[in-house]
Amino acid sequence: MKPMEKTKQLNDLTLLDRFLFASVMEDEETLELALSIIMGEEVHLRQPNQVEKEFRTMPWLRSVRLDVYNVDENDRVYDAEVQERNTGNLAKRSRFYQALIDSTLLPPGRDVGFNQLPESCLIMVTPFDLWGHGKYRYTFKTQCEEVPGLYLEDGTTRIFLNTRGTNDDEVSPELVELLHYMEKTTDEAAKQCKSGRVKKLHERVHEVRASEEFGVKYMQAWEEKMYERLEGREEGLAEGHEKGLTEGREKGLAEGREEGRASGLAEGLELGEKRITALTQNLLSMKRYDDLERALSDPEYRETLCREFGL
C-alpha cells in the first residue's frame, strides 16, 4: 500500500493548499487585492465571496466544488483555483469548470438572450509549468486559426499561473512576488516582497493561522478526509474479496466450498471493518492523528493499536 503523507499543521500550509487558500480568500478585500495583481487592474467585487462553492446542473450529474467564486462590479465572474499536483487533466478540467459556471449564469426560459452571458475568468495557480515555456502566466482566449488576431470574443478567459516562471521581464514584479509568496507563504518570503498588497495578504494569512475557528475547521476537514480514505479502503477490500470469489468460481471450485468460504470471508471482513471503525473513532477522539495515518498504512502498527484499545 502506498504510504500516506504526513499531516501538515495549519501553520505549515501554503497558499497553494486548497484549505488555506479558501480560508484566506474568504475575506472579500483580500481576494480583491489578489485579483487586482493578477488581472493588472483594480478589481472591485460586488458580493460576498463564495468559497468551496458546489456547482451541479442536475442532481444526478457530477458536481464540482470551486475554491473561490465571486463577481465584480462589471459583472465579470471569477473562479480562482489552486492546484499543488499536476494531475495531467488540468486543461480539460478548466474547460469543464468554465462550462459548468456558464450553465448557471442565465435564468431558464426561451426568451433569454445569450448575449446576457457575462464575462468569466478562470484562474488556476500551480507550482509547476504545464507547458514548459518558463512563463509565469499563460492566458488563453478563443482565437481563429485562419485569421491571426481574430478572436471569438465569447467572453471567456482562462489564466494559468506558474509560481516557478522565469520570464520576470515580461510580467509585473508584483505578480512575481505574489506567486513566489503563494508557494512559500512564510514570514521570510513576505519580508522579501516590496508590494504592500502582498504584505497585506500575509497579514490575512497570519489571522487565519492564529484563528481558533479556522484551526477547528481544518481539523474537521482533515477528519472528514480520513473517514473518506477509510471508507474507500473498506470498499476496496470488499471489492477485492468479491473479485477473488468470482475468479475462484470461474476456476471450477465446488459451490458448497465457495459458499462456505464466502461466508467466512464476509464474516471476517465485517469484523475487520468494525475494528477499524472503532479504532479510528478512538484515535480521532484523542486527537492522535499521526497514529491514525500510520495505522491506515501499517497493518502491524494497526494491530498494536487495536490491542491497546482492547479491540
C-alpha positions as CSV (number, residue, x, y, z in Angstrom):
1,M,0.0,0.0,0.0
2,K,1.3,3.5,-0.8
3,P,2.3,5.3,2.4
4,M,0.1,8.3,3.3
5,E,1.6,11.7,3.5
6,K,2.2,13.1,7.0
7,T,-0.5,15.5,8.1
8,K,0.5,19.2,7.9
9,Q,-0.2,21.6,10.7
10,L,-2.2,24.7,9.7
11,N,0.9,26.9,10.2
12,D,2.8,24.8,7.7
13,L,0.2,25.1,4.9
14,T,1.0,27.4,1.9
15,L,-1.5,29.3,-0.2
16,L,-1.3,26.5,-2.7
17,D,-3.2,24.3,-0.3
18,R,-6.9,24.5,-1.0
19,F,-7.9,24.9,2.6
20,L,-5.6,27.8,3.4
21,F,-6.3,29.4,0.1
22,A,-10.1,29.3,0.5
23,S,-9.9,30.4,4.2
24,V,-7.7,33.4,3.4
25,M,-9.7,34.4,0.3
26,E,-12.9,34.2,2.2
27,D,-12.2,37.8,3.0
28,E,-13.5,40.0,0.2
29,E,-10.8,42.7,0.5
30,T,-8.0,40.0,0.3
31,L,-9.5,38.5,-2.8
32,E,-9.8,41.9,-4.4
33,L,-6.1,42.7,-3.9
34,A,-5.0,39.3,-5.2
35,L,-7.3,39.6,-8.3
36,S,-6.1,43.1,-8.9
37,I,-2.5,42.0,-9.0
38,I,-3.3,39.0,-11.3
39,M,-5.5,41.0,-13.7
40,G,-3.3,44.1,-13.8
41,E,-6.2,46.4,-13.0
42,E,-8.2,47.3,-10.0
43,V,-10.9,44.7,-9.3
44,H,-13.9,45.6,-7.1
45,L,-16.2,42.8,-6.1
46,R,-19.9,43.4,-5.5
47,Q,-20.9,40.4,-3.4
48,P,-19.5,38.3,-0.5
49,N,-17.0,35.7,-1.6
50,Q,-18.2,32.1,-2.0
51,V,-15.6,29.5,-1.1
52,E,-15.8,25.8,-1.7
53,K,-18.9,26.6,-3.8
54,E,-20.5,23.5,-5.3
55,F,-21.9,23.5,-8.8
56,R,-24.2,20.9,-10.2
57,T,-26.6,21.4,-13.1
58,M,-28.7,18.3,-12.3
59,P,-28.9,16.3,-9.0
60,W,-27.7,13.1,-10.8
61,L,-24.8,14.8,-12.7
62,R,-21.3,15.2,-11.5
63,S,-20.7,18.2,-9.2
64,V,-17.7,20.5,-8.9
65,R,-16.5,22.3,-5.8
66,L,-14.8,25.6,-6.8
67,D,-12.2,27.1,-4.4
68,V,-13.2,30.8,-4.6
69,Y,-16.0,32.3,-6.6
70,N,-17.2,35.9,-7.0
71,V,-18.5,38.6,-9.4
72,D,-17.0,42.1,-9.8
73,E,-18.8,45.4,-10.3
74,N,-18.7,44.9,-14.1
75,D,-20.5,41.5,-13.7
76,R,-17.3,39.6,-14.7
77,V,-17.3,36.2,-12.9
78,Y,-14.1,34.9,-11.3
79,D,-13.2,31.4,-10.3
80,A,-9.8,31.2,-8.6
81,E,-8.3,27.7,-8.0
82,V,-5.0,26.4,-6.6
83,Q,-3.5,23.0,-7.6
84,E,-0.5,21.6,-5.9
85,R,-0.1,18.4,-8.0
86,N,0.0,18.0,-11.8
87,T,-2.9,15.6,-12.3
88,G,-2.5,15.6,-16.1
89,N,-6.0,16.8,-16.6
90,L,-6.0,20.5,-15.7
91,A,-6.6,21.8,-19.2
92,K,-9.7,19.6,-19.7
93,R,-10.8,20.3,-16.1
94,S,-10.6,24.0,-16.8
95,R,-12.9,23.5,-19.8
96,F,-15.4,21.6,-17.6
97,Y,-15.3,24.2,-14.8
98,Q,-15.9,27.1,-17.2
99,A,-18.8,25.3,-19.0
100,L,-20.4,24.4,-15.7
101,I,-20.2,28.0,-14.5
102,D,-21.7,29.3,-17.7
103,S,-24.6,26.9,-17.4
104,T,-25.7,28.7,-14.2
105,L,-25.3,32.3,-15.4
106,L,-28.6,32.5,-17.4
107,P,-32.1,32.1,-16.0
108,P,-34.2,29.4,-17.5
109,G,-36.5,30.3,-20.4
110,R,-36.5,30.5,-24.2
111,D,-36.6,34.3,-24.3
112,V,-33.3,34.7,-22.5
113,G,-30.6,36.1,-24.9
114,F,-27.2,34.5,-24.9
115,N,-25.6,38.0,-25.1
116,Q,-26.6,38.4,-21.5
117,L,-23.9,36.0,-20.5
118,P,-21.3,37.9,-18.5
119,E,-17.6,37.6,-19.0
120,S,-16.0,34.8,-17.0
121,C,-12.4,34.3,-15.9
122,L,-11.0,31.0,-14.6
123,I,-7.6,31.4,-12.7
124,M,-5.5,28.4,-11.7
125,V,-2.3,28.8,-9.7
126,T,0.2,25.9,-9.8
127,P,3.8,25.3,-8.6
128,F,4.7,23.7,-11.9
129,D,4.8,24.7,-15.6
130,L,2.1,22.9,-17.6
131,W,3.6,23.8,-21.0
132,G,7.3,24.1,-20.2
133,H,7.9,27.6,-21.7
134,G,9.0,29.1,-18.5
135,K,6.1,31.6,-18.3
136,Y,4.7,32.9,-15.1
137,R,1.4,33.5,-16.8
138,Y,-0.4,31.6,-19.6
139,T,-3.6,33.4,-20.8
140,F,-6.0,31.6,-23.1
141,K,-8.8,33.1,-25.3
142,T,-10.5,31.5,-28.3
143,Q,-8.8,32.6,-31.5
144,C,-9.4,31.9,-35.2
145,E,-6.6,29.7,-36.7
146,E,-7.1,31.0,-40.2
147,V,-7.1,34.7,-39.4
148,P,-4.4,35.8,-36.9
149,G,-5.7,38.3,-34.4
150,L,-9.3,37.4,-34.9
151,Y,-10.9,36.4,-31.5
152,L,-14.2,34.8,-31.0
153,E,-15.0,37.3,-28.2
154,D,-17.2,34.8,-26.3
155,G,-16.2,36.5,-23.0
156,T,-14.3,33.6,-21.6
157,T,-10.7,33.7,-20.3
158,R,-8.5,31.0,-18.7
159,I,-5.4,32.1,-16.9
160,F,-2.8,29.5,-15.7
161,L,-0.2,31.0,-13.3
162,N,3.1,29.2,-12.7
163,T,4.9,30.1,-9.4
164,R,8.2,28.9,-10.9
165,G,8.3,31.0,-14.1
166,T,11.5,32.6,-15.3
167,N,10.3,35.4,-17.6
168,D,10.4,38.2,-14.9
169,D,10.8,40.9,-17.6
170,E,7.5,40.0,-19.2
171,V,5.2,40.3,-16.2
172,S,4.8,42.8,-13.4
173,P,7.2,42.5,-10.4
174,E,4.2,42.5,-8.1
175,L,2.8,39.4,-9.8
176,V,6.1,37.6,-9.5
177,E,6.2,38.5,-5.8
178,L,2.6,37.3,-5.3
179,L,3.4,33.9,-7.0
180,H,6.6,33.4,-5.1
181,Y,4.9,34.2,-1.8
182,M,2.0,31.9,-2.5
183,E,4.4,28.9,-3.0
184,K,6.4,29.7,0.2
185,T,3.8,31.6,2.4
186,T,6.4,32.3,5.1
187,D,7.5,35.4,7.1
188,E,10.8,35.3,5.2
189,A,9.0,35.3,1.8
190,A,6.8,38.2,2.9
191,K,9.8,40.2,4.1
192,Q,11.4,39.9,0.6
193,C,8.3,41.5,-1.0
194,K,8.2,45.2,-1.8
195,S,4.5,45.0,-2.6
196,G,2.3,46.5,0.1
197,R,-0.6,44.4,-1.2
198,V,1.3,41.1,-0.8
199,K,2.3,42.2,2.7
200,K,-1.3,42.8,3.5
201,L,-2.1,39.4,2.1
202,H,0.5,37.9,4.6
203,E,-1.3,39.7,7.4
204,R,-4.5,37.9,6.5
205,V,-2.6,34.6,6.4
206,H,-1.4,35.3,10.0
207,E,-5.0,36.0,11.1
208,V,-6.2,32.7,9.7
209,R,-3.4,30.7,11.1
210,A,-3.9,32.2,14.6
211,S,-7.7,31.8,14.5
212,E,-9.2,29.1,16.7
213,E,-12.2,28.9,14.4
214,F,-10.1,28.1,11.3
215,G,-8.0,25.7,13.3
216,V,-11.1,23.7,14.2
217,K,-12.4,23.8,10.6
218,Y,-9.0,22.5,9.4
219,M,-9.1,19.5,11.8
220,Q,-12.7,18.8,10.9
221,A,-11.8,18.8,7.2
222,W,-8.9,16.5,7.9
223,E,-11.0,14.1,9.9
224,E,-13.6,14.0,7.1
225,K,-10.7,13.3,4.7
226,M,-9.6,10.4,6.9
227,Y,-13.0,8.9,7.1
228,E,-13.3,9.1,3.3
229,R,-10.0,7.3,2.9
230,L,-11.1,4.7,5.4
231,E,-14.4,4.2,3.6
232,G,-12.6,3.9,0.3
233,R,-10.2,1.4,1.7
234,E,-13.0,-0.7,3.1
235,E,-14.8,-0.6,-0.2
236,G,-11.6,-1.7,-1.9
237,L,-11.2,-4.6,0.5
238,A,-14.8,-5.7,-0.2
239,E,-14.4,-5.4,-3.9
240,G,-11.1,-7.4,-3.7
241,H,-12.8,-10.2,-1.8
242,E,-15.7,-10.3,-4.3
243,K,-13.3,-10.4,-7.2
244,G,-11.4,-13.3,-5.6
245,L,-14.5,-15.3,-5.1
246,T,-15.7,-14.7,-8.6
247,E,-12.4,-15.9,-10.0
248,G,-12.5,-18.9,-7.8
249,R,-15.9,-19.9,-9.0
250,E,-14.7,-19.5,-12.6
251,K,-11.9,-22.0,-11.9
252,G,-14.4,-24.6,-11.0
253,L,-14.3,-24.7,-7.2
254,A,-17.2,-26.6,-5.7
255,E,-20.2,-24.5,-5.0
256,G,-20.6,-25.6,-1.4
257,R,-16.9,-24.9,-0.7
258,E,-17.3,-21.5,-2.3
259,E,-20.3,-20.6,-0.2
260,G,-18.6,-21.6,3.0
261,R,-15.5,-19.6,2.0
262,A,-17.6,-16.6,1.1
263,S,-19.4,-16.7,4.3
264,G,-16.2,-16.9,6.3
265,L,-14.7,-14.0,4.3
266,A,-17.8,-11.9,4.7
267,E,-17.8,-12.5,8.4
268,G,-14.1,-11.8,8.8
269,L,-14.4,-8.6,6.7
270,E,-17.3,-7.3,8.7
271,L,-15.4,-7.9,11.9
272,G,-12.4,-6.2,10.5
273,E,-14.4,-3.2,9.4
274,K,-15.9,-2.8,12.8
275,R,-12.4,-2.9,14.4
276,I,-11.0,-0.3,12.1
277,T,-14.0,1.9,12.5
278,A,-13.8,1.7,16.3
279,L,-10.0,2.3,16.2
280,T,-10.5,5.3,14.0
281,Q,-13.1,6.8,16.3
282,N,-10.9,6.3,19.4
283,L,-7.9,7.9,17.8
284,L,-9.8,10.9,16.5
285,S,-11.4,11.5,19.8
286,M,-7.9,11.6,21.4
287,K,-6.6,13.7,18.5
288,R,-3.9,11.1,17.8
289,Y,-3.9,12.0,14.1
290,D,-0.4,10.7,13.3
291,D,-1.2,7.4,14.9
292,L,-4.3,7.2,12.7
293,E,-2.4,7.9,9.5
294,R,0.2,5.3,10.3
295,A,-2.4,2.7,11.3
296,L,-4.2,3.1,7.9
297,S,-1.0,2.2,6.1
298,D,0.8,-0.1,8.5
299,P,-1.1,-3.4,9.4
300,E,1.3,-4.3,12.2
301,Y,1.0,-1.0,13.9
302,R,-2.7,-1.1,13.4
303,E,-2.8,-4.4,15.3
304,T,-0.7,-2.9,18.1
305,L,-3.2,-0.1,18.5
306,C,-6.2,-2.5,18.4
307,R,-4.6,-4.4,21.3
308,E,-4.1,-1.1,23.1
309,F,-7.8,-0.3,22.9
310,G,-8.9,-3.9,23.5
311,L,-10.4,-4.3,20.0
